Amino acid sequence: MAQDFHGLTFVEYDEDGGETVYKILSRVEPTNSEKTYLIFCEDTDDETAEIFIEAAEVLPADDGGEALFEIESEEEWEMLEEVINTIMSLDDSAN
């Protein structure tokens, strides 16, 4: 099922119908590329939970929405790691 990843959160469903809510940290649209990436983490109220930041490429889906796909290029990962590090340093300076 395709989604629209322009909001603040999105939901993924597993094969048993369970849902996981993810918080969108950033939507990255590099000026030197037509690609779009999403940086996100699980949205939880548990302040002791370990946070895992994830990233994926956003591509059009057959039904008109969008779908997330695995990032395969090392160059893409390096660029996204810079964005993630910036997000983390901004979060640290806010505390």
CNS distance restraints for C-alpha pairs under 8 A (distance, minus, plus):
assign (resid   2 and name CA) (resid  61 and name CA) 5.97 0.50 0.50
assign (resid   2 and name CA) (resid  62 and name CA) 7.98 0.50 0.50
assign (resid   2 and name CA) (resid  63 and name CA) 6.72 0.50 0.50
assign (resid   2 and name CA) (resid  64 and name CA) 7.51 0.50 0.50
assign (resid   2 and name CA) (resid  65 and name CA) 4.91 0.50 0.50
assign (resid   2 and name CA) (resid  66 and name CA) 5.19 0.50 0.50
assign (resid   2 and name CA) (resid  67 and name CA) 5.41 0.50 0.50
assign (resid   3 and name CA) (resid  10 and name CA) 7.90 0.50 0.50
assign (resid   3 and name CA) (resid  65 and name CA) 5.09 0.50 0.50
assign (resid   3 and name CA) (resid  66 and name CA) 5.12 0.50 0.50
assign (resid   3 and name CA) (resid  67 and name CA) 6.37 0.50 0.50
assign (resid   4 and name CA) (resid  65 and name CA) 5.67 0.50 0.50
assign (resid   4 and name CA) (resid  66 and name CA) 5.59 0.50 0.50
assign (resid   5 and name CA) (resid   9 and name CA) 7.63 0.50 0.50
assign (resid   5 and name CA) (resid  10 and name CA) 6.74 0.50 0.50
assign (resid   5 and name CA) (resid  38 and name CA) 7.99 0.50 0.50
assign (resid   5 and name CA) (resid  66 and name CA) 6.98 0.50 0.50
assign (resid   6 and name CA) (resid  27 and name CA) 7.86 0.50 0.50
assign (resid   7 and name CA) (resid  24 and name CA) 7.53 0.50 0.50
assign (resid   8 and name CA) (resid  23 and name CA) 6.05 0.50 0.50
assign (resid   8 and name CA) (resid  24 and name CA) 5.34 0.50 0.50
assign (resid   8 and name CA) (resid  25 and name CA) 7.86 0.50 0.50
assign (resid   9 and name CA) (resid  21 and name CA) 6.76 0.50 0.50
assign (resid   9 and name CA) (resid  22 and name CA) 5.42 0.50 0.50
assign (resid   9 and name CA) (resid  23 and name CA) 4.48 0.50 0.50
assign (resid   9 and name CA) (resid  24 and name CA) 5.38 0.50 0.50
assign (resid   9 and name CA) (resid  43 and name CA) 7.97 0.50 0.50
assign (resid  10 and name CA) (resid  21 and name CA) 5.83 0.50 0.50
assign (resid  10 and name CA) (resid  22 and name CA) 5.41 0.50 0.50
assign (resid  10 and name CA) (resid  23 and name CA) 6.80 0.50 0.50
assign (resid  10 and name CA) (resid  24 and name CA) 7.51 0.50 0.50
assign (resid  11 and name CA) (resid  19 and name CA) 6.39 0.50 0.50
assign (resid  11 and name CA) (resid  20 and name CA) 5.60 0.50 0.50
assign (resid  11 and name CA) (resid  21 and name CA) 4.51 0.50 0.50
assign (resid  11 and name CA) (resid  22 and name CA) 6.15 0.50 0.50
assign (resid  12 and name CA) (resid  19 and name CA) 5.64 0.50 0.50
assign (resid  12 and name CA) (resid  20 and name CA) 5.34 0.50 0.50
assign (resid  12 and name CA) (resid  21 and name CA) 6.55 0.50 0.50
assign (resid  12 and name CA) (resid  22 and name CA) 7.81 0.50 0.50
assign (resid  13 and name CA) (resid  17 and name CA) 5.67 0.50 0.50
assign (resid  13 and name CA) (resid  18 and name CA) 5.51 0.50 0.50
assign (resid  13 and name CA) (resid  19 and name CA) 4.45 0.50 0.50
assign (resid  13 and name CA) (resid  20 and name CA) 6.43 0.50 0.50
assign (resid  14 and name CA) (resid  18 and name CA) 5.40 0.50 0.50
assign (resid  14 and name CA) (resid  19 and name CA) 6.39 0.50 0.50
assign (resid  20 and name CA) (resid  42 and name CA) 7.16 0.50 0.50
assign (resid  20 and name CA) (resid  43 and name CA) 8.00 0.50 0.50
assign (resid  21 and name CA) (resid  42 and name CA) 6.01 0.50 0.50
assign (resid  21 and name CA) (resid  43 and name CA) 5.54 0.50 0.50
assign (resid  21 and name CA) (resid  44 and name CA) 7.93 0.50 0.50
assign (resid  22 and name CA) (resid  40 and name CA) 6.37 0.50 0.50
assign (resid  22 and name CA) (resid  41 and name CA) 5.41 0.50 0.50
assign (resid  22 and name CA) (resid  42 and name CA) 4.22 0.50 0.50
assign (resid  22 and name CA) (resid  43 and name CA) 4.82 0.50 0.50
assign (resid  23 and name CA) (resid  40 and name CA) 5.54 0.50 0.50
assign (resid  23 and name CA) (resid  41 and name CA) 5.44 0.50 0.50
assign (resid  23 and name CA) (resid  42 and name CA) 5.92 0.50 0.50
assign (resid  23 and name CA) (resid  43 and name CA) 5.07 0.50 0.50
assign (resid  24 and name CA) (resid  38 and name CA) 7.10 0.50 0.50
assign (resid  24 and name CA) (resid  39 and name CA) 6.15 0.50 0.50
assign (resid  24 and name CA) (resid  40 and name CA) 4.43 0.50 0.50
assign (resid  24 and name CA) (resid  41 and name CA) 6.77 0.50 0.50
assign (resid  25 and name CA) (resid  38 and name CA) 7.73 0.50 0.50
assign (resid  25 and name CA) (resid  39 and name CA) 5.46 0.50 0.50
assign (resid  25 and name CA) (resid  40 and name CA) 5.03 0.50 0.50
assign (resid  25 and name CA) (resid  41 and name CA) 7.28 0.50 0.50
assign (resid  25 and name CA) (resid  87 and name CA) 7.97 0.50 0.50
assign (resid  26 and name CA) (resid  38 and name CA) 6.00 0.50 0.50
assign (resid  26 and name CA) (resid  39 and name CA) 5.15 0.50 0.50
assign (resid  26 and name CA) (resid  40 and name CA) 6.96 0.50 0.50
assign (resid  27 and name CA) (resid  36 and name CA) 7.11 0.50 0.50
assign (resid  27 and name CA) (resid  37 and name CA) 5.78 0.50 0.50
assign (resid  27 and name CA) (resid  38 and name CA) 4.66 0.50 0.50
assign (resid  27 and name CA) (resid  39 and name CA) 6.33 0.50 0.50
assign (resid  28 and name CA) (resid  36 and name CA) 5.73 0.50 0.50
assign (resid  28 and name CA) (resid  37 and name CA) 4.98 0.50 0.50
assign (resid  28 and name CA) (resid  38 and name CA) 6.17 0.50 0.50
assign (resid  28 and name CA) (resid  39 and name CA) 7.67 0.50 0.50
assign (resid  29 and name CA) (resid  33 and name CA) 7.41 0.50 0.50
assign (resid  29 and name CA) (resid  34 and name CA) 7.26 0.50 0.50
assign (resid  29 and name CA) (resid  35 and name CA) 6.30 0.50 0.50
assign (resid  29 and name CA) (resid  36 and name CA) 4.75 0.50 0.50
assign (resid  29 and name CA) (resid  37 and name CA) 6.52 0.50 0.50
assign (resid  30 and name CA) (resid  34 and name CA) 7.26 0.50 0.50
assign (resid  30 and name CA) (resid  35 and name CA) 7.10 0.50 0.50
assign (resid  30 and name CA) (resid  36 and name CA) 7.30 0.50 0.50
assign (resid  35 and name CA) (resid  57 and name CA) 7.35 0.50 0.50
assign (resid  35 and name CA) (resid  58 and name CA) 7.59 0.50 0.50
assign (resid  36 and name CA) (resid  57 and name CA) 5.92 0.50 0.50
assign (resid  36 and name CA) (resid  58 and name CA) 5.45 0.50 0.50
assign (resid  36 and name CA) (resid  59 and name CA) 7.47 0.50 0.50
assign (resid  37 and name CA) (resid  55 and name CA) 6.88 0.50 0.50
assign (resid  37 and name CA) (resid  56 and name CA) 5.62 0.50 0.50
assign (resid  37 and name CA) (resid  57 and name CA) 4.35 0.50 0.50
assign (resid  37 and name CA) (resid  58 and name CA) 5.42 0.50 0.50
assign (resid  38 and name CA) (resid  55 and name CA) 5.48 0.50 0.50
assign (resid  38 and name CA) (resid  56 and name CA) 5.43 0.50 0.50
assign (resid  38 and name CA) (resid  57 and name CA) 6.28 0.50 0.50
assign (resid  38 and name CA) (resid  58 and name CA) 6.61 0.50 0.50
assign (resid  39 and name CA) (resid  53 and name CA) 6.98 0.50 0.50
assign (resid  39 and name CA) (resid  54 and name CA) 5.75 0.50 0.50
assign (resid  39 and name CA) (resid  55 and name CA) 4.41 0.50 0.50
assign (resid  39 and name CA) (resid  56 and name CA) 6.81 0.50 0.50
assign (resid  39 and name CA) (resid  84 and name CA) 7.61 0.50 0.50
assign (resid  40 and name CA) (resid  53 and name CA) 5.75 0.50 0.50
assign (resid  40 and name CA) (resid  54 and name CA) 5.34 0.50 0.50
assign (resid  40 and name CA) (resid  55 and name CA) 6.21 0.50 0.50
assign (resid  41 and name CA) (resid  51 and name CA) 6.80 0.50 0.50
assign (resid  41 and name CA) (resid  52 and name CA) 5.90 0.50 0.50
assign (resid  41 and name CA) (resid  53 and name CA) 4.76 0.50 0.50
assign (resid  41 and name CA) (resid  54 and name CA) 5.93 0.50 0.50
assign (resid  42 and name CA) (resid  51 and name CA) 7.23 0.50 0.50
assign (resid  42 and name CA) (resid  52 and name CA) 7.30 0.50 0.50
assign (resid  42 and name CA) (resid  53 and name CA) 7.90 0.50 0.50
assign (resid  44 and name CA) (resid  49 and name CA) 7.84 0.50 0.50
assign (resid  53 and name CA) (resid  84 and name CA) 7.99 0.50 0.50
assign (resid  55 and name CA) (resid  70 and name CA) 7.93 0.50 0.50
assign (resid  55 and name CA) (resid  71 and name CA) 7.55 0.50 0.50
assign (resid  55 and name CA) (resid  80 and name CA) 7.63 0.50 0.50
assign (resid  56 and name CA) (resid  68 and name CA) 5.68 0.50 0.50
assign (resid  56 and name CA) (resid  69 and name CA) 5.50 0.50 0.50
assign (resid  56 and name CA) (resid  70 and name CA) 5.32 0.50 0.50
assign (resid  56 and name CA) (resid  71 and name CA) 5.68 0.50 0.50
assign (resid  57 and name CA) (resid  68 and name CA) 5.57 0.50 0.50
assign (resid  57 and name CA) (resid  69 and name CA) 5.10 0.50 0.50
assign (resid  57 and name CA) (resid  70 and name CA) 6.32 0.50 0.50
assign (resid  57 and name CA) (resid  71 and name CA) 6.02 0.50 0.50
assign (resid  58 and name CA) (resid  66 and name CA) 6.40 0.50 0.50
assign (resid  58 and name CA) (resid  67 and name CA) 5.76 0.50 0.50
assign (resid  58 and name CA) (resid  68 and name CA) 4.83 0.50 0.50
assign (resid  58 and name CA) (resid  69 and name CA) 6.41 0.50 0.50
assign (resid  59 and name CA) (resid  66 and name CA) 5.58 0.50 0.50
assign (resid  59 and name CA) (resid  67 and name CA) 5.50 0.50 0.50
assign (resid  59 and name CA) (resid  68 and name CA) 6.41 0.50 0.50
assign (resid  59 and name CA) (resid  69 and name CA) 7.20 0.50 0.50
assign (resid  60 and name CA) (resid  64 and name CA) 6.63 0.50 0.50
assign (resid  60 and name CA) (resid  65 and name CA) 6.05 0.50 0.50
assign (resid  60 and name CA) (resid  66 and name CA) 4.49 0.50 0.50
assign (resid  60 and name CA) (resid  67 and name CA) 6.20 0.50 0.50
assign (resid  61 and name CA) (resid  65 and name CA) 5.25 0.50 0.50
assign (resid  61 and name CA) (resid  66 and name CA) 4.81 0.50 0.50
assign (resid  61 and name CA) (resid  67 and name CA) 5.56 0.50 0.50
assign (resid  71 and name CA) (resid  76 and name CA) 7.12 0.50 0.50
assign (resid  71 and name CA) (resid  77 and name CA) 7.13 0.50 0.50
assign (resid  72 and name CA) (resid  76 and name CA) 7.63 0.50 0.50
assign (resid  72 and name CA) (resid  77 and name CA) 7.91 0.50 0.50
assign (resid  73 and name CA) (resid  77 and name CA) 6.46 0.50 0.50
assign (resid  74 and name CA) (resid  78 and name CA) 6.21 0.50 0.50
assign (resid  75 and name CA) (resid  79 and name CA) 6.40 0.50 0.50
assign (resid  76 and name CA) (resid  80 and name CA) 6.23 0.50 0.50
assign (resid  77 and name CA) (resid  81 and name CA) 5.95 0.50 0.50
assign (resid  78 and name CA) (resid  82 and name CA) 6.47 0.50 0.50
assign (resid  79 and name CA) (resid  83 and name CA) 6.71 0.50 0.50
assign (resid  80 and name CA) (resid  84 and name CA) 6.14 0.50 0.50
assign (resid  81 and name CA) (resid  85 and name CA) 6.00 0.50 0.50
assign (resid  82 and name CA) (resid  86 and name CA) 6.23 0.50 0.50
assign (resid  83 and name CA) (resid  87 and name CA) 6.25 0.50 0.50
assign (resid  84 and name CA) (resid  88 and name CA) 6.14 0.50 0.50
assign (resid  85 and name CA) (resid  89 and name CA) 6.10 0.50 0.50
assign (resid  86 and name CA) (resid  90 and name CA) 6.19 0.50 0.50
assign (resid  87 and name CA) (resid  91 and name CA) 6.23 0.50 0.50
assign (resid  88 and name CA) (resid  92 and name CA) 6.17 0.50 0.50
assign (resid  89 and name CA) (resid  93 and name CA) 6.19 0.50 0.50
assign (resid  90 and name CA) (resid  94 and name CA) 6.31 0.50 0.50
assign (resid  91 and name CA) (resid  95 and name CA) 6.78 0.50 0.50
